[in-house]
């Protein structure tokens, strides 16, 4: 696992500032700790898409996609990948501990963990892409519940379809909060047509006012 320090700074809200060595060293410590305690795991399934009544049905599952953004993403797709990933419960426990006893470190650990789960998802997406290319298919960007108008409560059905609790210990509350918290669910389209969109995650989200779109700072050596 790798944790990009620039991404950590972006989550921390830094924008084009110089970061002193003390902060750089603390980020390094937190990065190593997150890597040491993470028990990353993931699961995904691929479903054929059926279009009917202005909705997308993932055949063999209970997922029905109605939101405009996700339908746009899958516009040229014949299949859809449903995925979930988590860093595991130990990361949650450590974040809870530091939020009570060392707030500064807790905030930095949280940013490191957010960066780490995105790395896990990127690695899984690369596996999906390489497998798709063997079948002459191209992948879309990754799109998660909560992006754009893709309702966050879709996460519940995604986890049900994947049997995620049994397979990777991932569950979700009635308020659509995943447990462990540092987890992601997402959909990826498979199409015979290469997508012109190159960005994933924040870069593809339409919430342009989000604070996490800020650029990272510049760390002192």
Secondary structure, DSSP 4 states (H G I P E B T S, - for coil): ----HHHHHHHHT--S-EE-HHHHHHHHHHHHHHHHH---EEEEEEEEEEEETTEEEETTSS-EE--HHHHHHTTTEEEEEEEEEE--HHHHHHHHHHHHH-HHHHHHHHHHHHHHHHHHHHHHHHHHHHHHHHTT-EE---B-TTSTTS-TTHHHHHHHHHTHHHHH--EE-TTS-EESSSEEEEEEEEESS--S----GGGG-S-TT-GGGSPP-EE--
